[in-house]
């Protein structure tokens, strides 16, 4: 079964390493979607794929790399958008 979610992450997460960490794990978990920094300092991450892969990837996003400081994660269910890969978007 397929699933899509959108995460909004607050904390020390807008560095280049955070984005690359998420992209590498998304590819490893076979999850498509995107990541982008928001002007208010949060990071938005859209994930879609098999339910168990999306759930595993959401756990990675909540944990982040060792140097990140994640203070809050807001998760919203989404409709599937049929992304083919995971991309990093800039402002």
HTML snippet that shows the backbone in 3Dmol.js (N, CA, C, O; Angstrom):
<script src="https://3Dmol.org/build/3Dmol-min.js"></script>
<div id="view" style="width:600px;height:400px;position:relative"></div>
<script>
const pdb = `
ATOM      1  N   UNK A   1       0.840  -1.180   0.000  1.00  0.00           N
ATOM      2  CA  UNK A   1       0.000   0.000   0.000  1.00  0.00           C
ATOM      3  C   UNK A   1       0.883   1.240   0.000  1.00  0.00           C
ATOM      4  O   UNK A   1       1.947   1.258   0.620  1.00  0.00           O
ATOM      5  N   UNK A   2       0.434   2.267  -0.696  1.00  0.00           N
ATOM      6  CA  UNK A   2       1.195   3.519  -0.822  1.00  0.00           C
ATOM      7  C   UNK A   2       0.720   4.538   0.209  1.00  0.00           C
ATOM      8  O   UNK A   2      -0.416   4.496   0.680  1.00  0.00           O
ATOM      9  N   UNK A   3       1.617   5.444   0.539  1.00  0.00           N
ATOM     10  CA  UNK A   3       1.335   6.468   1.535  1.00  0.00           C
ATOM     11  C   UNK A   3       2.106   7.734   1.181  1.00  0.00           C
ATOM     12  O   UNK A   3       3.186   7.666   0.594  1.00  0.00           O
ATOM     13  N   UNK A   4       1.547   8.888   1.538  1.00  0.00           N
ATOM     14  CA  UNK A   4       2.240  10.168   1.364  1.00  0.00           C
ATOM     15  C   UNK A   4       2.021  11.011   2.608  1.00  0.00           C
ATOM     16  O   UNK A   4       0.921  11.058   3.160  1.00  0.00           O
ATOM     17  N   UNK A   5       3.089  11.679   3.042  1.00  0.00           N
ATOM     18  CA  UNK A   5       3.008  12.588   4.190  1.00  0.00           C
ATOM     19  C   UNK A   5       3.854  13.831   3.914  1.00  0.00           C
ATOM     20  O   UNK A   5       4.747  13.829   3.067  1.00  0.00           O
ATOM     21  N   UNK A   6       3.544  14.880   4.651  1.00  0.00           N
ATOM     22  CA  UNK A   6       4.334  16.108   4.613  1.00  0.00           C
ATOM     23  C   UNK A   6       4.785  16.387   6.042  1.00  0.00           C
ATOM     24  O   UNK A   6       3.976  16.384   6.971  1.00  0.00           O
ATOM     25  N   UNK A   7       6.081  16.626   6.208  1.00  0.00           N
ATOM     26  CA  UNK A   7       6.649  16.943   7.513  1.00  0.00           C
ATOM     27  C   UNK A   7       7.149  18.379   7.517  1.00  0.00           C
ATOM     28  O   UNK A   7       7.708  18.854   6.528  1.00  0.00           O
ATOM     29  N   UNK A   8       6.948  19.060   8.626  1.00  0.00           N
ATOM     30  CA  UNK A   8       7.533  20.382   8.853  1.00  0.00           C
ATOM     31  C   UNK A   8       8.415  20.247  10.080  1.00  0.00           C
ATOM     32  O   UNK A   8       7.936  19.937  11.171  1.00  0.00           O
ATOM     33  N   UNK A   9       9.695  20.479   9.898  1.00  0.00           N
ATOM     34  CA  UNK A   9      10.672  20.251  10.960  1.00  0.00           C
ATOM     35  C   UNK A   9      11.256  21.566  11.426  1.00  0.00           C
ATOM     36  O   UNK A   9      11.691  22.390  10.622  1.00  0.00           O
ATOM     37  N   UNK A  10      11.261  21.755  12.753  1.00  0.00           N
ATOM     38  CA  UNK A  10      11.853  22.944  13.369  1.00  0.00           C
ATOM     39  C   UNK A  10      13.072  22.537  14.171  1.00  0.00           C
ATOM     40  O   UNK A  10      13.104  21.471  14.787  1.00  0.00           O
ATOM     41  N   UNK A  11      14.066  23.395  14.156  1.00  0.00           N
ATOM     42  CA  UNK A  11      15.281  23.145  14.915  1.00  0.00           C
ATOM     43  C   UNK A  11      16.482  23.608  14.122  1.00  0.00           C
ATOM     44  O   UNK A  11      16.351  24.416  13.202  1.00  0.00           O
ATOM     45  N   UNK A  12      17.649  23.102  14.471  1.00  0.00           N
ATOM     46  CA  UNK A  12      18.870  23.414  13.746  1.00  0.00           C
ATOM     47  C   UNK A  12      18.974  22.398  12.617  1.00  0.00           C
ATOM     48  O   UNK A  12      19.609  21.353  12.753  1.00  0.00           O
ATOM     49  N   UNK A  13      18.325  22.738  11.484  1.00  0.00           N
ATOM     50  CA  UNK A  13      18.197  21.759  10.407  1.00  0.00           C
ATOM     51  C   UNK A  13      18.388  22.356   9.014  1.00  0.00           C
ATOM     52  O   UNK A  13      18.175  21.651   8.028  1.00  0.00           O
ATOM     53  N   UNK A  14      18.778  23.613   8.895  1.00  0.00           N
ATOM     54  CA  UNK A  14      18.847  24.199   7.564  1.00  0.00           C
ATOM     55  C   UNK A  14      20.231  24.138   6.930  1.00  0.00           C
ATOM     56  O   UNK A  14      20.480  24.824   5.939  1.00  0.00           O
ATOM     57  N   UNK A  15      21.119  23.348   7.472  1.00  0.00           N
ATOM     58  CA  UNK A  15      22.432  23.211   6.856  1.00  0.00           C
ATOM     59  C   UNK A  15      22.397  22.276   5.662  1.00  0.00           C
ATOM     60  O   UNK A  15      21.472  21.478   5.509  1.00  0.00           O
ATOM     61  N   UNK A  16      23.404  22.383   4.825  1.00  0.00           N
ATOM     62  CA  UNK A  16      23.504  21.544   3.637  1.00  0.00           C
ATOM     63  C   UNK A  16      23.589  20.074   4.032  1.00  0.00           C
ATOM     64  O   UNK A  16      22.998  19.227   3.361  1.00  0.00           O
ATOM     65  N   UNK A  17      24.309  19.752   5.101  1.00  0.00           N
ATOM     66  CA  UNK A  17      24.465  18.363   5.495  1.00  0.00           C
ATOM     67  C   UNK A  17      23.132  17.726   5.854  1.00  0.00           C
ATOM     68  O   UNK A  17      22.917  16.553   5.549  1.00  0.00           O
ATOM     69  N   UNK A  18      22.235  18.460   6.489  1.00  0.00           N
ATOM     70  CA  UNK A  18      20.917  17.913   6.830  1.00  0.00           C
ATOM     71  C   UNK A  18      20.172  17.511   5.562  1.00  0.00           C
ATOM     72  O   UNK A  18      19.601  16.423   5.492  1.00  0.00           O
ATOM     73  N   UNK A  19      20.178  18.387   4.564  1.00  0.00           N
ATOM     74  CA  UNK A  19      19.469  18.088   3.312  1.00  0.00           C
ATOM     75  C   UNK A  19      20.046  16.850   2.636  1.00  0.00           C
ATOM     76  O   UNK A  19      19.300  15.988   2.171  1.00  0.00           O
ATOM     77  N   UNK A  20      21.367  16.763   2.581  1.00  0.00           N
ATOM     78  CA  UNK A  20      21.995  15.614   1.934  1.00  0.00           C
ATOM     79  C   UNK A  20      21.721  14.326   2.719  1.00  0.00           C
ATOM     80  O   UNK A  20      21.492  13.271   2.127  1.00  0.00           O
ATOM     81  N   UNK A  21      21.744  14.417   4.043  1.00  0.00           N
ATOM     82  CA  UNK A  21      21.435  13.273   4.906  1.00  0.00           C
ATOM     83  C   UNK A  21      20.037  12.731   4.594  1.00  0.00           C
ATOM     84  O   UNK A  21      19.851  11.523   4.444  1.00  0.00           O
ATOM     85  N   UNK A  22      19.060  13.632   4.497  1.00  0.00           N
ATOM     86  CA  UNK A  22      17.679  13.227   4.216  1.00  0.00           C
ATOM     87  C   UNK A  22      17.579  12.627   2.815  1.00  0.00           C
ATOM     88  O   UNK A  22      16.934  11.594   2.632  1.00  0.00           O
ATOM     89  N   UNK A  23      18.205  13.257   1.828  1.00  0.00           N
ATOM     90  CA  UNK A  23      18.165  12.756   0.449  1.00  0.00           C
ATOM     91  C   UNK A  23      18.769  11.354   0.360  1.00  0.00           C
ATOM     92  O   UNK A  23      18.185  10.474  -0.273  1.00  0.00           O
ATOM     93  N   UNK A  24      19.905  11.136   0.972  1.00  0.00           N
ATOM     94  CA  UNK A  24      20.550   9.819   0.930  1.00  0.00           C
ATOM     95  C   UNK A  24      19.664   8.744   1.560  1.00  0.00           C
ATOM     96  O   UNK A  24      19.548   7.638   1.032  1.00  0.00           O
ATOM     97  N   UNK A  25      19.043   9.074   2.685  1.00  0.00           N
ATOM     98  CA  UNK A  25      18.170   8.104   3.347  1.00  0.00           C
ATOM     99  C   UNK A  25      16.878   7.870   2.549  1.00  0.00           C
ATOM    100  O   UNK A  25      16.361   6.753   2.524  1.00  0.00           O
ATOM    101  N   UNK A  26      16.364   8.904   1.908  1.00  0.00           N
ATOM    102  CA  UNK A  26      15.164   8.738   1.076  1.00  0.00           C
ATOM    103  C   UNK A  26      15.459   7.775  -0.072  1.00  0.00           C
ATOM    104  O   UNK A  26      14.653   6.896  -0.378  1.00  0.00           O
ATOM    105  N   UNK A  27      16.615   7.946  -0.702  1.00  0.00           N
ATOM    106  CA  UNK A  27      16.984   7.051  -1.799  1.00  0.00           C
ATOM    107  C   UNK A  27      17.203   5.630  -1.284  1.00  0.00           C
ATOM    108  O   UNK A  27      16.792   4.664  -1.927  1.00  0.00           O
ATOM    109  N   UNK A  28      17.842   5.505  -0.138  1.00  0.00           N
ATOM    110  CA  UNK A  28      18.089   4.195   0.468  1.00  0.00           C
ATOM    111  C   UNK A  28      16.769   3.490   0.810  1.00  0.00           C
ATOM    112  O   UNK A  28      16.645   2.276   0.646  1.00  0.00           O
ATOM    113  N   UNK A  29      15.792   4.260   1.284  1.00  0.00           N
ATOM    114  CA  UNK A  29      14.484   3.717   1.665  1.00  0.00           C
ATOM    115  C   UNK A  29      13.490   3.658   0.498  1.00  0.00           C
ATOM    116  O   UNK A  29      12.329   3.294   0.686  1.00  0.00           O
ATOM    117  N   UNK A  30      13.952   4.016  -0.704  1.00  0.00           N
ATOM    118  CA  UNK A  30      13.104   3.977  -1.908  1.00  0.00           C
ATOM    119  C   UNK A  30      11.845   4.825  -1.751  1.00  0.00           C
ATOM    120  O   UNK A  30      10.736   4.398  -2.071  1.00  0.00           O
ATOM    121  N   UNK A  31      12.055   6.051  -1.243  1.00  0.00           N
ATOM    122  CA  UNK A  31      10.967   7.007  -1.039  1.00  0.00           C
ATOM    123  C   UNK A  31      11.194   8.200  -1.970  1.00  0.00           C
ATOM    124  O   UNK A  31      12.317   8.688  -2.100  1.00  0.00           O
ATOM    125  N   UNK A  32      10.139   8.658  -2.607  1.00  0.00           N
ATOM    126  CA  UNK A  32      10.214   9.817  -3.493  1.00  0.00           C
ATOM    127  C   UNK A  32       9.641  11.042  -2.778  1.00  0.00           C
ATOM    128  O   UNK A  32       9.035  10.929  -1.713  1.00  0.00           O
ATOM    129  N   UNK A  33       9.845  12.211  -3.384  1.00  0.00           N
ATOM    130  CA  UNK A  33       9.310  13.448  -2.824  1.00  0.00           C
ATOM    131  C   UNK A  33      10.307  14.577  -2.923  1.00  0.00           C
ATOM    132  O   UNK A  33      11.083  14.659  -3.875  1.00  0.00           O
ATOM    133  N   UNK A  34      10.279  15.454  -1.923  1.00  0.00           N
ATOM    134  CA  UNK A  34      11.186  16.601  -1.957  1.00  0.00           C
ATOM    135  C   UNK A  34      11.442  17.136  -0.567  1.00  0.00           C
ATOM    136  O   UNK A  34      10.743  16.811   0.392  1.00  0.00           O
ATOM    137  N   UNK A  35      12.470  17.971  -0.488  1.00  0.00           N
ATOM    138  CA  UNK A  35      12.816  18.709   0.724  1.00  0.00           C
ATOM    139  C   UNK A  35      13.081  20.140   0.300  1.00  0.00           C
ATOM    140  O   UNK A  35      13.671  20.382  -0.753  1.00  0.00           O
ATOM    141  N   UNK A  36      12.645  21.091   1.117  1.00  0.00           N
ATOM    142  CA  UNK A  36      12.996  22.489   0.863  1.00  0.00           C
ATOM    143  C   UNK A  36      13.028  23.251   2.174  1.00  0.00           C
ATOM    144  O   UNK A  36      12.259  22.975   3.095  1.00  0.00           O
ATOM    145  N   UNK A  37      13.936  24.217   2.237  1.00  0.00           N
ATOM    146  CA  UNK A  37      13.998  25.120   3.383  1.00  0.00           C
ATOM    147  C   UNK A  37      12.904  26.161   3.221  1.00  0.00           C
ATOM    148  O   UNK A  37      12.679  26.665   2.120  1.00  0.00           O
ATOM    149  N   UNK A  38      12.226  26.483   4.305  1.00  0.00           N
ATOM    150  CA  UNK A  38      11.205  27.522   4.296  1.00  0.00           C
ATOM    151  C   UNK A  38      11.791  28.804   4.875  1.00  0.00           C
ATOM    152  O   UNK A  38      12.738  28.768   5.660  1.00  0.00           O
ATOM    153  N   UNK A  39      11.230  29.911   4.487  1.00  0.00           N
ATOM    154  CA  UNK A  39      11.747  31.204   4.934  1.00  0.00           C
ATOM    155  C   UNK A  39      11.641  31.399   6.438  1.00  0.00           C
ATOM    156  O   UNK A  39      12.395  32.192   7.003  1.00  0.00           O
ATOM    157  N   UNK A  40      10.733  30.706   7.099  1.00  0.00           N
ATOM    158  CA  UNK A  40      10.569  30.860   8.552  1.00  0.00           C
ATOM    159  C   UNK A  40      11.547  29.997   9.352  1.00  0.00           C
ATOM    160  O   UNK A  40      11.460  29.938  10.578  1.00  0.00           O
ATOM    161  N   UNK A  41      12.487  29.321   8.656  1.00  0.00           N
ATOM    162  CA  UNK A  41      13.497  28.523   9.342  1.00  0.00           C
ATOM    163  C   UNK A  41      13.176  27.040   9.434  1.00  0.00           C
ATOM    164  O   UNK A  41      14.035  26.245   9.817  1.00  0.00           O
ATOM    165  N   UNK A  42      11.957  26.659   9.091  1.00  0.00           N
ATOM    166  CA  UNK A  42      11.602  25.238   9.108  1.00  0.00           C
ATOM    167  C   UNK A  42      12.058  24.569   7.813  1.00  0.00           C
ATOM    168  O   UNK A  42      12.395  25.231   6.832  1.00  0.00           O
ATOM    169  N   UNK A  43      12.058  23.252   7.842  1.00  0.00           N
ATOM    170  CA  UNK A  43      12.300  22.456   6.642  1.00  0.00           C
ATOM    171  C   UNK A  43      11.016  21.695   6.345  1.00  0.00           C
ATOM    172  O   UNK A  43      10.423  21.087   7.236  1.00  0.00           O
ATOM    173  N   UNK A  44      10.594  21.734   5.093  1.00  0.00           N
ATOM    174  CA  UNK A  44       9.422  20.986   4.640  1.00  0.00           C
ATOM    175  C   UNK A  44       9.914  19.759   3.882  1.00  0.00           C
ATOM    176  O   UNK A  44      10.774  19.867   3.008  1.00  0.00           O
ATOM    177  N   UNK A  45       9.367  18.590   4.218  1.00  0.00           N
ATOM    178  CA  UNK A  45       9.735  17.349   3.552  1.00  0.00           C
ATOM    179  C   UNK A  45       8.457  16.631   3.136  1.00  0.00           C
ATOM    180  O   UNK A  45       7.590  16.356   3.966  1.00  0.00           O
ATOM    181  N   UNK A  46       8.347  16.330   1.848  1.00  0.00           N
ATOM    182  CA  UNK A  46       7.228  15.555   1.322  1.00  0.00           C
ATOM    183  C   UNK A  46       7.768  14.175   0.996  1.00  0.00           C
ATOM    184  O   UNK A  46       8.772  14.048   0.295  1.00  0.00           O
ATOM    185  N   UNK A  47       7.104  13.132   1.504  1.00  0.00           N
ATOM    186  CA  UNK A  47       7.531  11.749   1.300  1.00  0.00           C
ATOM    187  C   UNK A  47       6.383  10.925   0.759  1.00  0.00           C
ATOM    188  O   UNK A  47       5.250  11.053   1.225  1.00  0.00           O
ATOM    189  N   UNK A  48       6.665  10.073  -0.228  1.00  0.00           N
ATOM    190  CA  UNK A  48       5.657   9.138  -0.699  1.00  0.00           C
ATOM    191  C   UNK A  48       6.326   7.856  -1.173  1.00  0.00           C
ATOM    192  O   UNK A  48       7.451   7.859  -1.672  1.00  0.00           O
ATOM    193  N   UNK A  49       5.594   6.763  -0.999  1.00  0.00           N
ATOM    194  CA  UNK A  49       6.096   5.457  -1.386  1.00  0.00           C
ATOM    195  C   UNK A  49       5.327   4.388  -0.638  1.00  0.00           C
ATOM    196  O   UNK A  49       4.226   4.637  -0.148  1.00  0.00           O
ATOM    197  N   UNK A  50       5.905   3.192  -0.547  1.00  0.00           N
ATOM    198  CA  UNK A  50       5.276   2.125   0.226  1.00  0.00           C
ATOM    199  C   UNK A  50       5.171   2.546   1.682  1.00  0.00           C
ATOM    200  O   UNK A  50       6.078   3.188   2.212  1.00  0.00           O
ATOM    201  N   UNK A  51       4.075   2.191   2.325  1.00  0.00           N
ATOM    202  CA  UNK A  51       3.796   2.636   3.691  1.00  0.00           C
ATOM    203  C   UNK A  51       4.957   2.377   4.634  1.00  0.00           C
ATOM    204  O   UNK A  51       5.362   3.277   5.370  1.00  0.00           O
ATOM    205  N   UNK A  52       5.502   1.162   4.629  1.00  0.00           N
ATOM    206  CA  UNK A  52       6.585   0.857   5.566  1.00  0.00           C
ATOM    207  C   UNK A  52       7.839   1.677   5.271  1.00  0.00           C
ATOM    208  O   UNK A  52       8.570   2.030   6.196  1.00  0.00           O
ATOM    209  N   UNK A  53       8.101   1.986   3.995  1.00  0.00           N
ATOM    210  CA  UNK A  53       9.267   2.804   3.644  1.00  0.00           C
ATOM    211  C   UNK A  53       9.071   4.256   4.085  1.00  0.00           C
ATOM    212  O   UNK A  53       9.999   4.886   4.592  1.00  0.00           O
ATOM    213  N   UNK A  54       7.868   4.779   3.891  1.00  0.00           N
ATOM    214  CA  UNK A  54       7.577   6.156   4.311  1.00  0.00           C
ATOM    215  C   UNK A  54       7.662   6.266   5.835  1.00  0.00           C
ATOM    216  O   UNK A  54       8.209   7.236   6.359  1.00  0.00           O
ATOM    217  N   UNK A  55       7.126   5.278   6.540  1.00  0.00           N
ATOM    218  CA  UNK A  55       7.197   5.297   8.000  1.00  0.00           C
ATOM    219  C   UNK A  55       8.650   5.237   8.481  1.00  0.00           C
ATOM    220  O   UNK A  55       9.020   5.935   9.424  1.00  0.00           O
ATOM    221  N   UNK A  56       9.468   4.407   7.836  1.00  0.00           N
ATOM    222  CA  UNK A  56      10.889   4.325   8.200  1.00  0.00           C
ATOM    223  C   UNK A  56      11.586   5.647   7.920  1.00  0.00           C
ATOM    224  O   UNK A  56      12.421   6.093   8.707  1.00  0.00           O
ATOM    225  N   UNK A  57      11.245   6.270   6.806  1.00  0.00           N
ATOM    226  CA  UNK A  57      11.867   7.547   6.444  1.00  0.00           C
ATOM    227  C   UNK A  57      11.412   8.661   7.385  1.00  0.00           C
ATOM    228  O   UNK A  57      12.207   9.538   7.723  1.00  0.00           O
ATOM    229  N   UNK A  58      10.163   8.644   7.807  1.00  0.00           N
ATOM    230  CA  UNK A  58       9.667   9.646   8.757  1.00  0.00           C
ATOM    231  C   UNK A  58      10.447   9.537  10.070  1.00  0.00           C
ATOM    232  O   UNK A  58      10.752  10.555  10.691  1.00  0.00           O
ATOM    233  N   UNK A  59      10.770   8.327  10.494  1.00  0.00           N
ATOM    234  CA  UNK A  59      11.569   8.130  11.713  1.00  0.00           C
ATOM    235  C   UNK A  59      12.963   8.715  11.534  1.00  0.00           C
ATOM    236  O   UNK A  59      13.505   9.311  12.465  1.00  0.00           O
ATOM    237  N   UNK A  60      13.547   8.555  10.363  1.00  0.00           N
ATOM    238  CA  UNK A  60      14.862   9.152  10.067  1.00  0.00           C
ATOM    239  C   UNK A  60      14.769  10.678  10.145  1.00  0.00           C
ATOM    240  O   UNK A  60      15.653  11.327  10.704  1.00  0.00           O
ATOM    241  N   UNK A  61      13.713  11.242   9.591  1.00  0.00           N
ATOM    242  CA  UNK A  61      13.522  12.697   9.611  1.00  0.00           C
ATOM    243  C   UNK A  61      13.366  13.220  11.039  1.00  0.00           C
ATOM    244  O   UNK A  61      13.867  14.297  11.362  1.00  0.00           O
ATOM    245  N   UNK A  62      12.687  12.480  11.879  1.00  0.00           N
ATOM    246  CA  UNK A  62      12.488  12.889  13.272  1.00  0.00           C
ATOM    247  C   UNK A  62      13.788  12.837  14.068  1.00  0.00           C
ATOM    248  O   UNK A  62      13.980  13.609  15.008  1.00  0.00           O
ATOM    249  N   UNK A  63      14.673  11.931  13.689  1.00  0.00           N
ATOM    250  CA  UNK A  63      15.956  11.769  14.375  1.00  0.00           C
ATOM    251  C   UNK A  63      17.003  12.723  13.813  1.00  0.00           C
ATOM    252  O   UNK A  63      17.705  13.392  14.571  1.00  0.00           O
ATOM    253  N   UNK A  64      17.111  12.788  12.478  1.00  0.00           N
ATOM    254  CA  UNK A  64      18.096  13.627  11.813  1.00  0.00           C
ATOM    255  C   UNK A  64      19.511  13.134  12.036  1.00  0.00           C
ATOM    256  O   UNK A  64      19.728  12.155  12.750  1.00  0.00           O
ATOM    257  N   UNK A  65      20.480  13.812  11.425  1.00  0.00           N
ATOM    258  CA  UNK A  65      21.883  13.452  11.645  1.00  0.00           C
ATOM    259  C   UNK A  65      22.306  13.830  13.063  1.00  0.00           C
ATOM    260  O   UNK A  65      21.613  14.586  13.743  1.00  0.00           O
ATOM    261  N   UNK A  66      23.429  13.308  13.498  1.00  0.00           N
ATOM    262  CA  UNK A  66      23.853  13.476  14.896  1.00  0.00           C
ATOM    263  C   UNK A  66      24.031  14.932  15.317  1.00  0.00           C
ATOM    264  O   UNK A  66      23.808  15.251  16.485  1.00  0.00           O
ATOM    265  N   UNK A  67      24.424  15.825  14.413  1.00  0.00           N
ATOM    266  CA  UNK A  67      24.667  17.223  14.798  1.00  0.00           C
ATOM    267  C   UNK A  67      23.420  18.105  14.727  1.00  0.00           C
ATOM    268  O   UNK A  67      23.473  19.272  15.116  1.00  0.00           O
ATOM    269  N   UNK A  68      22.310  17.573  14.243  1.00  0.00           N
ATOM    270  CA  UNK A  68      21.093  18.392  14.158  1.00  0.00           C
ATOM    271  C   UNK A  68      20.416  18.467  15.523  1.00  0.00           C
ATOM    272  O   UNK A  68      20.645  17.631  16.397  1.00  0.00           O
ATOM    273  N   UNK A  69      19.587  19.475  15.682  1.00  0.00           N
ATOM    274  CA  UNK A  69      18.833  19.668  16.921  1.00  0.00           C
ATOM    275  C   UNK A  69      17.376  19.873  16.533  1.00  0.00           C
ATOM    276  O   UNK A  69      16.942  21.001  16.302  1.00  0.00           O
ATOM    277  N   UNK A  70      16.626  18.785  16.461  1.00  0.00           N
ATOM    278  CA  UNK A  70      15.228  18.855  16.040  1.00  0.00           C
ATOM    279  C   UNK A  70      14.361  19.107  17.260  1.00  0.00           C
ATOM    280  O   UNK A  70      14.354  18.321  18.208  1.00  0.00           O
ATOM    281  N   UNK A  71      13.623  20.222  17.223  1.00  0.00           N
ATOM    282  CA  UNK A  71      12.777  20.605  18.358  1.00  0.00           C
ATOM    283  C   UNK A  71      11.322  20.208  18.174  1.00  0.00           C
ATOM    284  O   UNK A  71      10.625  19.922  19.148  1.00  0.00           O
ATOM    285  N   UNK A  72      10.860  20.189  16.922  1.00  0.00           N
ATOM    286  CA  UNK A  72       9.448  19.876  16.691  1.00  0.00           C
ATOM    287  C   UNK A  72       9.268  19.327  15.279  1.00  0.00           C
ATOM    288  O   UNK A  72       9.915  19.786  14.337  1.00  0.00           O
ATOM    289  N   UNK A  73       8.387  18.345  15.144  1.00  0.00           N
ATOM    290  CA  UNK A  73       8.045  17.792  13.834  1.00  0.00           C
ATOM    291  C   UNK A  73       6.525  17.746  13.735  1.00  0.00           C
ATOM    292  O   UNK A  73       5.852  17.120  14.554  1.00  0.00           O
ATOM    293  N   UNK A  74       6.004  18.415  12.725  1.00  0.00           N
ATOM    294  CA  UNK A  74       4.564  18.379  12.441  1.00  0.00           C
ATOM    295  C   UNK A  74       4.371  17.476  11.231  1.00  0.00           C
ATOM    296  O   UNK A  74       5.043  17.657  10.216  1.00  0.00           O
ATOM    297  N   UNK A  75       3.467  16.509  11.321  1.00  0.00           N
ATOM    298  CA  UNK A  75       3.222  15.573  10.225  1.00  0.00           C
ATOM    299  C   UNK A  75       1.780  15.681   9.762  1.00  0.00           C
ATOM    300  O   UNK A  75       0.851  15.714  10.569  1.00  0.00           O
ATOM    301  N   UNK A  76       1.609  15.736   8.433  1.00  0.00           N
ATOM    302  CA  UNK A  76       0.271  15.798   7.848  1.00  0.00           C
ATOM    303  C   UNK A  76       0.148  14.743   6.759  1.00  0.00           C
ATOM    304  O   UNK A  76       1.056  14.588   5.942  1.00  0.00           O
ATOM    305  N   UNK A  77      -0.967  14.014   6.736  1.00  0.00           N
ATOM    306  CA  UNK A  77      -1.181  13.077   5.624  1.00  0.00           C
ATOM    307  C   UNK A  77      -1.406  13.868   4.333  1.00  0.00           C
ATOM    308  O   UNK A  77      -1.941  14.976   4.363  1.00  0.00           O
ATOM    309  N   UNK A  78      -0.999  13.302   3.218  1.00  0.00           N
ATOM    310  CA  UNK A  78      -1.135  13.959   1.916  1.00  0.00           C
ATOM    311  C   UNK A  78      -1.667  12.976   0.881  1.00  0.00           C
ATOM    312  O   UNK A  78      -1.700  11.766   1.106  1.00  0.00           O
ATOM    313  N   UNK A  79      -2.077  13.518  -0.243  1.00  0.00           N
ATOM    314  CA  UNK A  79      -2.450  12.685  -1.391  1.00  0.00           C
ATOM    315  C   UNK A  79      -1.184  12.335  -2.159  1.00  0.00           C
ATOM    316  O   UNK A  79      -0.237  13.120  -2.204  1.00  0.00           O
ATOM    317  N   UNK A  80      -1.174  11.171  -2.752  1.00  0.00           N
ATOM    318  CA  UNK A  80      -0.038  10.769  -3.581  1.00  0.00           C
ATOM    319  C   UNK A  80       0.098  11.709  -4.768  1.00  0.00           C
ATOM    320  O   UNK A  80      -0.898  12.103  -5.375  1.00  0.00           O
ATOM    321  N   UNK A  81       1.344  12.069  -5.100  1.00  0.00           N
ATOM    322  CA  UNK A  81       1.589  12.972  -6.226  1.00  0.00           C
ATOM    323  C   UNK A  81       2.435  12.329  -7.316  1.00  0.00           C
ATOM    324  O   UNK A  81       2.761  12.980  -8.308  1.00  0.00           O
ATOM    325  N   UNK A  82       2.791  11.068  -7.145  1.00  0.00           N
ATOM    326  CA  UNK A  82       3.504  10.290  -8.158  1.00  0.00           C
ATOM    327  C   UNK A  82       4.887  10.859  -8.497  1.00  0.00           C
ATOM    328  O   UNK A  82       5.268  10.920  -9.666  1.00  0.00           O
ATOM    329  N   UNK A  83       5.632  11.275  -7.470  1.00  0.00           N
ATOM    330  CA  UNK A  83       7.022  11.665  -7.684  1.00  0.00           C
ATOM    331  C   UNK A  83       7.812  10.430  -8.101  1.00  0.00           C
ATOM    332  O   UNK A  83       7.499   9.319  -7.674  1.00  0.00           O
ATOM    333  N   UNK A  84       8.819  10.616  -8.921  1.00  0.00           N
ATOM    334  CA  UNK A  84       9.649   9.506  -9.401  1.00  0.00           C
ATOM    335  C   UNK A  84      10.965   9.404  -8.642  1.00  0.00           C
ATOM    336  O   UNK A  84      11.618   8.361  -8.674  1.00  0.00           O
ATOM    337  N   UNK A  85      11.362  10.476  -7.958  1.00  0.00           N
ATOM    338  CA  UNK A  85      12.636  10.514  -7.241  1.00  0.00           C
ATOM    339  C   UNK A  85      12.512  11.496  -6.077  1.00  0.00           C
ATOM    340  O   UNK A  85      11.475  12.134  -5.891  1.00  0.00           O
ATOM    341  N   UNK A  86      13.586  11.604  -5.302  1.00  0.00           N
ATOM    342  CA  UNK A  86      13.617  12.565  -4.200  1.00  0.00           C
ATOM    343  C   UNK A  86      14.513  13.720  -4.604  1.00  0.00           C
ATOM    344  O   UNK A  86      15.651  13.517  -5.029  1.00  0.00           O
ATOM    345  N   UNK A  87      13.994  14.940  -4.470  1.00  0.00           N
ATOM    346  CA  UNK A  87      14.734  16.143  -4.892  1.00  0.00           C
ATOM    347  C   UNK A  87      14.885  17.118  -3.736  1.00  0.00           C
ATOM    348  O   UNK A  87      14.082  17.142  -2.803  1.00  0.00           O
ATOM    349  N   UNK A  88      15.933  17.917  -3.823  1.00  0.00           N
ATOM    350  CA  UNK A  88      16.140  19.028  -2.907  1.00  0.00           C
ATOM    351  C   UNK A  88      15.866  20.299  -3.684  1.00  0.00           C
ATOM    352  O   UNK A  88      16.513  20.564  -4.697  1.00  0.00           O
ATOM    353  N   UNK A  89      14.905  21.090  -3.212  1.00  0.00           N
ATOM    354  CA  UNK A  89      14.580  22.375  -3.840  1.00  0.00           C
ATOM    355  C   UNK A  89      15.183  23.499  -3.020  1.00  0.00           C
ATOM    356  O   UNK A  89      15.231  23.419  -1.793  1.00  0.00           O
ATOM    357  N   UNK A  90      15.640  24.539  -3.684  1.00  0.00           N
ATOM    358  CA  UNK A  90      16.121  25.746  -3.011  1.00  0.00           C
ATOM    359  C   UNK A  90      15.021  26.794  -3.089  1.00  0.00           C
ATOM    360  O   UNK A  90      14.065  26.653  -3.851  1.00  0.00           O
ATOM    361  N   UNK A  91      15.170  27.856  -2.286  1.00  0.00           N
ATOM    362  CA  UNK A  91      14.139  28.921  -2.261  1.00  0.00           C
ATOM    363  C   UNK A  91      13.838  29.380  -3.660  1.00  0.00           C
ATOM    364  O   UNK A  91      13.004  30.264  -3.854  1.00  0.00           O
TER     365      UNK A  91
END
`;
const viewer = $3Dmol.createViewer("view");
viewer.addModel(pdb, "pdb");
viewer.setStyle({}, {cartoon: {color: "spectrum"}});
viewer.zoomTo();
viewer.render();
</script>
